[in-house]
Amino acid sequence: MDAVDISSLSKSVLLVTFAITFLLGAVMQKTGFCSMSAVSDIFIMSSWERLKQWFLAIGVAIVGFVLMSYLGLIDPLKSMYTGSKLLWLSAIVGSTLFGFGMVLASGCGSKTLVRIGGGNLKSIVVFMVLGLSAYMTMKGFLGVVRINTLDSVFIALNTPQDLPSILSPITGIARTNLHLALGLIVGFAFIAYALASRAFWTAENLFVGIFVGLAICAVWWVSGNLGYVAEDPNTLEEVFLVTNSGRMESLSFVAPYAYLLDWLMMYSDTSKVITVGIAAVIGMIAGSACASIFTKSFRWESFRNTEDAANHLVGAMLMGFGGVTALGCTVGQGLSGISTLAIGSMLALPGFIFGAYLALRYLESRSAPNPCS
């Protein structure tokens, strides 16, 4: 494959990623799919509907990932989530901070992009602060703090940290077969939980849960198959084209914020290029904007008061630091990561929920009347 083919293939990867996330942004705008709302609905309205949408998407993503792996379409061990170093403390603390922050900021990383497309000015502020916080946590002052504290506590495994790799030597079952079996069992368990109640069986619930899960699988295929080159003519090594991690990626909306800001600020630097993550961020905003304009739901929205502004600023900073520390957001770890059956993702998922719960209780206490007044 020559350099022209590499360039053409890179463009195809970016265009397909943009198309997938454009549709995803439109669907999320129309249906209100949101992991933060899934948690808040439980504690505020005792409604489990949106959590079941999220769990249905998780189940579909796991089943889709394991089937693509079994068929040889992607290599499940080439993602950033399956490394042998289990950063368990970073996953727990980072996800809890992210969960707390997403409530203060009125939505997770994906919801922020959807809200920007709908005309929410608060979310533009969240986007910029989250992106700067994420960049500082990756390469700046907060990164030094993260590496010297949370990331210094880890478990070094002899295998990749996904369940099939860990259990295969113990059970004596070939990893490929065990991955298929575990993936189908865990994936269908999530799906069964979501579908257990007939009240959940509405066209919108089923559509959004399945669509989001398939979108995660689609981007896995784009980066891990369409964008995979076994031998780069320049380096003679395998390469996953236009990914920031240099590995197979699916959707995540924390680090790509930072990469987009970096690309915009350093645009004249030819080493800065659009990647899968950047294309996904742009696609989400564009899809949401088109859907909101088409449905006439687009409207400008700003901060209500000083406390509202402060909450969003603090929430954005917590999401930036927590998301990078946990290696992903509620989409990055809570959908993409967990589809790989990685232990770190399994630790992060309850952390997001627990952090959101703490933030909801904090906001509840702030709104409670003062008995001494």
KOLNUTI-443864 format. One record per residue (C-alpha): residue number from 1; residue in one letter; x, y, z. Coordinates in Angstrom, 3 decimals. Layout:
<atoms>
[atom NUM, "A", [X, Y, Z]]
...
</atoms>
This chain:
<atoms>
[atom 1, "M", [0.000, 0.000, 0.000]]
[atom 2, "D", [1.534, 3.350, -1.013]]
[atom 3, "A", [1.338, 6.745, 0.642]]
[atom 4, "V", [-1.552, 7.868, -1.568]]
[atom 5, "D", [-3.590, 4.890, -0.444]]
[atom 6, "I", [-2.787, 5.639, 3.211]]
[atom 7, "S", [-3.970, 9.219, 2.768]]
[atom 8, "S", [-7.147, 8.133, 0.998]]
[atom 9, "L", [-7.878, 5.476, 3.588]]
[atom 10, "S", [-7.367, 7.969, 6.414]]
[atom 11, "K", [-9.926, 10.282, 4.841]]
[atom 12, "S", [-12.368, 7.384, 4.523]]
[atom 13, "V", [-11.942, 6.540, 8.211]]
[atom 14, "L", [-12.665, 10.138, 9.201]]
[atom 15, "L", [-15.665, 10.502, 6.878]]
[atom 16, "V", [-17.267, 7.271, 8.064]]
[atom 17, "T", [-16.654, 8.233, 11.700]]
[atom 18, "F", [-18.229, 11.630, 11.063]]
[atom 19, "A", [-21.255, 10.000, 9.395]]
[atom 20, "I", [-21.783, 7.575, 12.294]]
[atom 21, "T", [-21.539, 10.276, 14.955]]
[atom 22, "F", [-23.640, 12.712, 12.927]]
[atom 23, "L", [-26.470, 10.190, 13.081]]
[atom 24, "L", [-25.699, 9.462, 16.731]]
[atom 25, "G", [-25.864, 13.152, 17.622]]
[atom 26, "A", [-29.192, 13.491, 15.837]]
[atom 27, "V", [-30.606, 10.419, 17.604]]
[atom 28, "M", [-29.441, 11.600, 21.030]]
[atom 29, "Q", [-30.894, 15.059, 20.382]]
[atom 30, "K", [-34.258, 13.603, 19.385]]
[atom 31, "T", [-34.524, 10.924, 22.101]]
[atom 32, "G", [-32.752, 12.586, 25.043]]
[atom 33, "F", [-30.426, 9.611, 25.585]]
[atom 34, "C", [-28.127, 10.561, 28.471]]
[atom 35, "S", [-26.232, 8.568, 31.088]]
[atom 36, "M", [-26.449, 11.409, 33.628]]
[atom 37, "S", [-30.222, 11.596, 33.207]]
[atom 38, "A", [-30.368, 7.809, 33.545]]
[atom 39, "V", [-28.971, 8.092, 37.060]]
[atom 40, "S", [-30.868, 11.238, 38.064]]
[atom 41, "D", [-34.181, 9.754, 36.870]]
[atom 42, "I", [-33.742, 6.898, 39.348]]
[atom 43, "F", [-33.058, 9.028, 42.411]]
[atom 44, "I", [-35.365, 11.923, 41.586]]
[atom 45, "M", [-38.311, 10.305, 39.778]]
[atom 46, "S", [-37.824, 6.600, 40.577]]
[atom 47, "S", [-37.788, 5.966, 36.822]]
[atom 48, "W", [-35.473, 3.269, 35.458]]
[atom 49, "E", [-36.337, 3.780, 31.790]]
[atom 50, "R", [-33.259, 5.709, 30.686]]
[atom 51, "L", [-30.924, 3.504, 32.722]]
[atom 52, "K", [-32.375, 0.545, 30.830]]
[atom 53, "Q", [-31.702, 2.389, 27.550]]
[atom 54, "W", [-28.071, 2.709, 28.641]]
[atom 55, "F", [-27.879, -0.948, 29.713]]
[atom 56, "L", [-29.453, -2.076, 26.444]]
[atom 57, "A", [-26.777, -0.110, 24.586]]
[atom 58, "I", [-24.084, -1.743, 26.752]]
[atom 59, "G", [-25.456, -5.198, 25.979]]
[atom 60, "V", [-25.602, -4.561, 22.245]]
[atom 61, "A", [-22.071, -3.120, 22.285]]
[atom 62, "I", [-20.684, -6.159, 24.131]]
[atom 63, "V", [-22.393, -8.672, 21.840]]
[atom 64, "G", [-21.372, -6.757, 18.721]]
[atom 65, "F", [-17.760, -6.433, 19.881]]
[atom 66, "V", [-17.406, -10.110, 20.760]]
[atom 67, "L", [-18.947, -11.254, 17.470]]
[atom 68, "M", [-16.641, -9.012, 15.435]]
[atom 69, "S", [-13.701, -10.360, 17.449]]
[atom 70, "Y", [-14.732, -13.990, 16.947]]
[atom 71, "L", [-15.143, -13.461, 13.203]]
[atom 72, "G", [-11.679, -11.913, 12.999]]
[atom 73, "L", [-12.903, -8.470, 11.947]]
[atom 74, "I", [-11.058, -6.774, 14.830]]
[atom 75, "D", [-8.392, -7.755, 17.343]]
[atom 76, "P", [-9.892, -7.355, 20.839]]
[atom 77, "L", [-6.451, -7.008, 22.438]]
[atom 78, "K", [-5.433, -3.980, 20.374]]
[atom 79, "S", [-7.523, -1.432, 22.285]]
[atom 80, "M", [-6.349, 0.961, 25.011]]
[atom 81, "Y", [-8.628, -0.691, 27.566]]
[atom 82, "T", [-7.001, -4.130, 27.652]]
[atom 83, "G", [-3.462, -3.311, 28.775]]
[atom 84, "S", [-1.820, -5.470, 31.441]]
[atom 85, "K", [-1.485, -2.587, 33.932]]
[atom 86, "L", [-4.717, -2.347, 35.922]]
[atom 87, "L", [-4.980, 1.239, 37.229]]
[atom 88, "W", [-7.726, 0.316, 39.655]]
[atom 89, "L", [-7.483, 3.371, 41.910]]
[atom 90, "S", [-7.459, 5.763, 38.951]]
[atom 91, "A", [-10.516, 4.026, 37.499]]
[atom 92, "I", [-12.492, 4.282, 40.751]]
[atom 93, "V", [-11.508, 7.826, 41.746]]
[atom 94, "G", [-11.585, 9.199, 38.202]]
[atom 95, "S", [-15.014, 7.770, 37.396]]
[atom 96, "T", [-16.448, 9.024, 40.699]]
[atom 97, "L", [-15.145, 12.537, 40.038]]
[atom 98, "F", [-16.476, 12.410, 36.490]]
[atom 99, "G", [-19.881, 11.237, 37.699]]
[atom 100, "F", [-20.012, 14.063, 40.246]]
[atom 101, "G", [-18.918, 16.601, 37.642]]
[atom 102, "M", [-21.375, 15.552, 34.957]]
[atom 103, "V", [-24.294, 16.279, 37.276]]
[atom 104, "L", [-22.957, 19.736, 38.126]]
[atom 105, "A", [-22.378, 20.400, 34.422]]
[atom 106, "S", [-25.841, 19.138, 33.378]]
[atom 107, "G", [-24.602, 16.221, 31.320]]
[atom 108, "C", [-21.734, 13.939, 30.404]]
[atom 109, "G", [-19.321, 14.487, 27.515]]
[atom 110, "S", [-21.691, 13.273, 24.805]]
[atom 111, "K", [-24.654, 15.191, 26.249]]
[atom 112, "T", [-22.573, 18.382, 26.305]]
[atom 113, "L", [-21.990, 18.060, 22.550]]
[atom 114, "V", [-25.684, 17.379, 21.951]]
[atom 115, "R", [-26.632, 20.422, 24.022]]
[atom 116, "I", [-24.196, 22.601, 22.081]]
[atom 117, "G", [-25.940, 21.530, 18.891]]
[atom 118, "G", [-29.244, 22.542, 20.470]]
[atom 119, "G", [-28.067, 26.089, 21.231]]
[atom 120, "N", [-26.971, 25.709, 24.854]]
[atom 121, "L", [-24.359, 28.376, 25.593]]
[atom 122, "K", [-23.598, 26.834, 28.991]]
[atom 123, "S", [-22.382, 23.704, 27.262]]
[atom 124, "I", [-19.957, 25.703, 25.121]]
[atom 125, "V", [-18.341, 26.933, 28.339]]
[atom 126, "V", [-18.328, 23.362, 29.694]]
[atom 127, "F", [-16.729, 22.156, 26.458]]
[atom 128, "M", [-13.849, 24.631, 26.681]]
[atom 129, "V", [-13.185, 24.150, 30.399]]
[atom 130, "L", [-13.466, 20.353, 30.139]]
[atom 131, "G", [-11.093, 20.345, 27.176]]
[atom 132, "L", [-8.506, 22.491, 28.970]]
[atom 133, "S", [-8.801, 20.426, 32.145]]
[atom 134, "A", [-8.403, 17.210, 30.156]]
[atom 135, "Y", [-5.332, 18.592, 28.360]]
[atom 136, "M", [-3.729, 19.613, 31.662]]
[atom 137, "T", [-4.468, 16.145, 33.034]]
[atom 138, "M", [-2.858, 14.468, 30.040]]
[atom 139, "K", [0.207, 16.666, 29.525]]
[atom 140, "G", [0.274, 19.471, 32.084]]
[atom 141, "F", [0.391, 20.135, 35.810]]
[atom 142, "L", [-2.581, 17.899, 36.608]]
[atom 143, "G", [-0.922, 15.131, 34.617]]
[atom 144, "V", [2.093, 15.205, 36.930]]
[atom 145, "V", [-0.239, 15.045, 39.934]]
[atom 146, "R", [-2.179, 12.148, 38.396]]
[atom 147, "I", [0.900, 10.107, 37.513]]
[atom 148, "N", [2.592, 10.598, 40.887]]
[atom 149, "T", [-0.501, 9.794, 42.944]]
[atom 150, "L", [-3.391, 7.793, 41.530]]
[atom 151, "D", [-1.574, 6.157, 38.610]]
[atom 152, "S", [1.219, 4.995, 40.904]]
[atom 153, "V", [-1.201, 2.503, 42.462]]
[atom 154, "F", [-1.818, -0.388, 40.088]]
[atom 155, "I", [-1.798, -4.141, 39.660]]
[atom 156, "A", [0.605, -5.558, 37.078]]
[atom 157, "L", [-1.094, -8.538, 35.463]]
[atom 158, "N", [0.542, -11.338, 33.517]]
[atom 159, "T", [-2.181, -11.085, 30.898]]
[atom 160, "P", [-4.302, -8.346, 29.342]]
[atom 161, "Q", [-6.905, -7.110, 31.825]]
[atom 162, "D", [-10.021, -8.302, 29.994]]
[atom 163, "L", [-11.953, -11.151, 31.592]]
[atom 164, "P", [-11.327, -13.751, 28.845]]
[atom 165, "S", [-7.547, -13.231, 28.996]]
[atom 166, "I", [-7.507, -13.483, 32.803]]
[atom 167, "L", [-9.771, -16.524, 33.028]]
[atom 168, "S", [-8.441, -18.479, 30.045]]
[atom 169, "P", [-5.291, -19.808, 31.815]]
[atom 170, "I", [-7.355, -20.648, 34.893]]
[atom 171, "T", [-10.129, -22.516, 33.081]]
[atom 172, "G", [-7.990, -24.038, 30.347]]
[atom 173, "I", [-10.464, -22.811, 27.731]]
[atom 174, "A", [-9.034, -21.163, 24.636]]
[atom 175, "R", [-9.252, -17.394, 24.923]]
[atom 176, "T", [-11.194, -16.976, 21.664]]
[atom 177, "N", [-13.891, -19.438, 22.709]]
[atom 178, "L", [-14.055, -18.062, 26.240]]
[atom 179, "H", [-14.356, -14.513, 24.928]]
[atom 180, "L", [-17.296, -15.527, 22.757]]
[atom 181, "A", [-19.036, -17.333, 25.615]]
[atom 182, "L", [-18.472, -14.627, 28.234]]
[atom 183, "G", [-19.343, -11.836, 25.826]]
[atom 184, "L", [-22.644, -13.427, 24.869]]
[atom 185, "I", [-23.515, -14.227, 28.494]]
[atom 186, "V", [-22.683, -10.771, 29.865]]
[atom 187, "G", [-24.065, -8.917, 26.849]]
[atom 188, "F", [-27.368, -10.737, 26.831]]
[atom 189, "A", [-27.615, -10.331, 30.611]]
[atom 190, "F", [-27.594, -6.543, 30.147]]
[atom 191, "I", [-30.100, -6.852, 27.293]]
[atom 192, "A", [-32.349, -9.173, 29.316]]
[atom 193, "Y", [-32.358, -6.759, 32.241]]
[atom 194, "A", [-33.367, -3.887, 29.974]]
[atom 195, "L", [-36.107, -5.900, 28.286]]
[atom 196, "A", [-37.430, -7.614, 31.420]]
[atom 197, "S", [-40.251, -5.095, 31.816]]
[atom 198, "R", [-42.831, -4.907, 29.026]]
[atom 199, "A", [-43.316, -1.240, 29.845]]
[atom 200, "F", [-39.839, -0.599, 28.433]]
[atom 201, "W", [-40.823, -2.053, 25.071]]
[atom 202, "T", [-41.523, 1.194, 23.246]]
[atom 203, "A", [-40.221, 1.979, 19.778]]
[atom 204, "E", [-38.076, 4.858, 21.076]]
[atom 205, "N", [-36.506, 2.921, 23.947]]
[atom 206, "L", [-35.625, -0.051, 21.784]]
[atom 207, "F", [-34.388, 2.075, 18.905]]
[atom 208, "V", [-32.105, 4.361, 20.909]]
[atom 209, "G", [-30.602, 1.567, 23.013]]
[atom 210, "I", [-29.861, -0.614, 19.994]]
[atom 211, "F", [-28.661, 2.307, 17.855]]
[atom 212, "V", [-26.201, 3.625, 20.454]]
[atom 213, "G", [-24.787, 0.132, 20.999]]
[atom 214, "L", [-24.396, -0.416, 17.262]]
[atom 215, "A", [-22.714, 2.992, 16.892]]
[atom 216, "I", [-20.065, 1.896, 19.406]]
[atom 217, "C", [-19.532, -1.313, 17.418]]
[atom 218, "A", [-19.400, 0.586, 14.133]]
[atom 219, "V", [-16.589, 2.854, 15.304]]
[atom 220, "W", [-14.698, -0.158, 16.659]]
[atom 221, "W", [-14.893, -1.616, 13.147]]
[atom 222, "V", [-13.898, 1.665, 11.502]]
[atom 223, "S", [-10.728, 2.094, 13.584]]
[atom 224, "G", [-9.905, -1.599, 14.019]]
[atom 225, "N", [-10.662, -2.874, 10.524]]
[atom 226, "L", [-11.163, -0.142, 7.948]]
[atom 227, "G", [-8.355, 1.968, 9.421]]
[atom 228, "Y", [-6.017, -0.928, 10.210]]
[atom 229, "V", [-2.880, -1.324, 8.104]]
[atom 230, "A", [-0.761, -4.395, 8.815]]
[atom 231, "E", [2.390, -2.767, 7.440]]
[atom 232, "D", [2.745, 0.970, 7.096]]
[atom 233, "P", [5.008, 1.636, 4.066]]
[atom 234, "N", [6.769, 4.366, 6.036]]
[atom 235, "T", [7.507, 2.447, 9.227]]
[atom 236, "L", [6.928, -1.185, 8.155]]
[atom 237, "E", [4.872, -1.611, 11.330]]
[atom 238, "E", [1.167, -2.100, 11.878]]
[atom 239, "V", [-0.831, 1.071, 12.345]]
[atom 240, "F", [-4.339, 2.159, 13.242]]
[atom 241, "L", [-4.846, 5.214, 11.086]]
[atom 242, "V", [-5.748, 8.630, 12.543]]
[atom 243, "T", [-6.241, 7.499, 16.139]]
[atom 244, "N", [-4.739, 9.572, 18.963]]
[atom 245, "S", [-3.775, 6.525, 20.999]]
[atom 246, "G", [-2.189, 4.701, 18.062]]
[atom 247, "R", [-4.458, 1.773, 18.912]]
[atom 248, "M", [-7.961, 0.665, 18.020]]
[atom 249, "E", [-10.512, 3.143, 19.376]]
[atom 250, "S", [-14.227, 3.611, 19.697]]
[atom 251, "L", [-16.179, 6.584, 20.998]]
[atom 252, "S", [-15.076, 8.599, 24.015]]
[atom 253, "F", [-15.713, 12.258, 24.788]]
[atom 254, "V", [-13.082, 13.639, 27.142]]
[atom 255, "A", [-9.602, 13.470, 25.592]]
[atom 256, "P", [-11.011, 14.276, 22.112]]
[atom 257, "Y", [-12.188, 17.621, 23.520]]
[atom 258, "A", [-8.554, 18.442, 24.290]]
[atom 259, "Y", [-7.353, 17.157, 20.930]]
[atom 260, "L", [-9.900, 19.316, 19.095]]
[atom 261, "L", [-8.878, 22.441, 21.010]]
[atom 262, "D", [-5.231, 21.622, 20.332]]
[atom 263, "W", [-5.928, 21.172, 16.606]]
[atom 264, "L", [-7.831, 24.454, 16.416]]
[atom 265, "M", [-5.124, 26.400, 18.263]]
[atom 266, "M", [-2.214, 24.787, 16.391]]
[atom 267, "Y", [-3.929, 24.527, 13.015]]
[atom 268, "S", [-0.891, 25.823, 11.077]]
[atom 269, "D", [1.244, 23.031, 12.572]]
[atom 270, "T", [1.063, 20.306, 9.909]]
[atom 271, "S", [1.742, 17.625, 12.526]]
[atom 272, "K", [-1.680, 18.355, 14.027]]
[atom 273, "V", [-4.269, 16.353, 12.113]]
[atom 274, "I", [-7.934, 15.471, 12.501]]
[atom 275, "T", [-8.326, 12.117, 14.228]]
[atom 276, "V", [-11.169, 9.695, 14.868]]
[atom 277, "G", [-11.900, 11.369, 18.209]]
[atom 278, "I", [-11.959, 14.870, 16.714]]
[atom 279, "A", [-14.177, 13.761, 13.828]]
[atom 280, "A", [-16.555, 12.167, 16.356]]
[atom 281, "V", [-16.843, 15.383, 18.387]]
[atom 282, "I", [-17.574, 17.460, 15.277]]
[atom 283, "G", [-20.053, 14.863, 14.020]]
[atom 284, "M", [-21.982, 14.811, 17.286]]
[atom 285, "I", [-22.392, 18.597, 17.337]]
[atom 286, "A", [-23.364, 18.767, 13.666]]
[atom 287, "G", [-25.901, 15.945, 13.938]]
[atom 288, "S", [-27.489, 17.425, 17.033]]
[atom 289, "A", [-27.658, 20.893, 15.451]]
[atom 290, "C", [-29.366, 19.581, 12.321]]
[atom 291, "A", [-31.875, 17.558, 14.358]]
[atom 292, "S", [-32.710, 20.478, 16.657]]
[atom 293, "I", [-33.179, 22.865, 13.728]]
[atom 294, "F", [-35.261, 20.333, 11.784]]
[atom 295, "T", [-37.515, 19.629, 14.780]]
[atom 296, "K", [-37.634, 23.345, 15.701]]
[atom 297, "S", [-36.296, 22.631, 19.175]]
[atom 298, "F", [-33.180, 24.795, 18.777]]
[atom 299, "R", [-33.086, 27.569, 21.361]]
[atom 300, "W", [-30.439, 29.659, 23.052]]
[atom 301, "E", [-29.916, 28.933, 26.742]]
[atom 302, "S", [-27.538, 30.570, 29.211]]
[atom 303, "F", [-26.705, 30.470, 32.925]]
[atom 304, "R", [-29.517, 31.191, 35.377]]
[atom 305, "N", [-27.329, 32.773, 38.046]]
[atom 306, "T", [-23.839, 32.833, 39.542]]
[atom 307, "E", [-24.238, 29.503, 41.330]]
[atom 308, "D", [-25.370, 27.838, 38.100]]
[atom 309, "A", [-22.243, 29.159, 36.364]]
[atom 310, "A", [-20.005, 28.007, 39.219]]
[atom 311, "N", [-21.526, 24.518, 39.188]]
[atom 312, "H", [-20.902, 24.141, 35.462]]
[atom 313, "L", [-17.315, 25.393, 35.730]]
[atom 314, "V", [-16.459, 23.066, 38.614]]
[atom 315, "G", [-18.309, 20.188, 36.969]]
[atom 316, "A", [-16.401, 20.665, 33.710]]
[atom 317, "M", [-13.055, 20.656, 35.539]]
[atom 318, "L", [-13.977, 17.490, 37.419]]
[atom 319, "M", [-15.059, 15.789, 34.200]]
[atom 320, "G", [-11.827, 16.731, 32.446]]
[atom 321, "F", [-9.608, 15.460, 35.250]]
[atom 322, "G", [-11.795, 12.479, 36.140]]
[atom 323, "G", [-12.382, 11.376, 32.558]]
[atom 324, "V", [-8.682, 11.304, 31.666]]
[atom 325, "T", [-7.790, 9.651, 34.985]]
[atom 326, "A", [-10.431, 6.950, 34.490]]
[atom 327, "L", [-9.390, 6.496, 30.810]]
[atom 328, "G", [-12.807, 7.551, 29.596]]
[atom 329, "C", [-16.255, 8.942, 30.268]]
[atom 330, "T", [-19.651, 7.272, 30.537]]
[atom 331, "V", [-19.360, 6.597, 26.810]]
[atom 332, "G", [-15.620, 5.908, 26.692]]
[atom 333, "Q", [-15.536, 3.521, 29.668]]
[atom 334, "G", [-19.267, 2.986, 30.212]]
[atom 335, "L", [-19.894, 1.784, 26.639]]
[atom 336, "S", [-16.730, 1.439, 24.551]]
[atom 337, "G", [-14.500, 0.174, 27.341]]
[atom 338, "I", [-16.955, -2.205, 28.915]]
[atom 339, "S", [-17.688, -3.753, 25.521]]
[atom 340, "T", [-14.148, -5.186, 25.711]]
[atom 341, "L", [-14.936, -6.799, 29.104]]
[atom 342, "A", [-11.983, -4.937, 30.632]]
[atom 343, "I", [-11.714, -4.991, 34.428]]
[atom 344, "G", [-10.896, -1.282, 34.554]]
[atom 345, "S", [-14.127, -0.472, 32.742]]
[atom 346, "M", [-16.100, -2.648, 35.120]]
[atom 347, "L", [-14.640, -0.678, 38.034]]
[atom 348, "A", [-15.420, 2.641, 36.355]]
[atom 349, "L", [-19.078, 1.933, 35.580]]
[atom 350, "P", [-20.333, 1.904, 39.209]]
[atom 351, "G", [-18.030, 4.850, 39.922]]
[atom 352, "F", [-19.909, 7.008, 37.418]]
[atom 353, "I", [-23.211, 6.100, 39.050]]
[atom 354, "F", [-21.927, 6.636, 42.598]]
[atom 355, "G", [-20.394, 10.011, 41.718]]
[atom 356, "A", [-23.625, 11.154, 40.092]]
[atom 357, "Y", [-25.570, 10.047, 43.169]]
[atom 358, "L", [-23.290, 12.091, 45.458]]
[atom 359, "A", [-23.716, 15.164, 43.255]]
[atom 360, "L", [-27.482, 14.813, 43.191]]
[atom 361, "R", [-27.526, 14.638, 46.968]]
[atom 362, "Y", [-25.265, 17.698, 47.120]]
[atom 363, "L", [-27.573, 19.712, 44.863]]
[atom 364, "E", [-30.542, 18.502, 46.878]]
[atom 365, "S", [-28.941, 19.804, 50.075]]
[atom 366, "R", [-28.245, 23.144, 48.410]]
[atom 367, "S", [-31.899, 23.565, 47.484]]
[atom 368, "A", [-33.239, 22.491, 50.874]]
[atom 369, "P", [-34.695, 25.296, 53.033]]
[atom 370, "N", [-32.506, 26.532, 55.860]]
[atom 371, "P", [-34.169, 25.513, 59.182]]
[atom 372, "C", [-32.377, 28.360, 60.943]]
[atom 373, "S", [-33.711, 31.071, 58.667]]
</atoms>
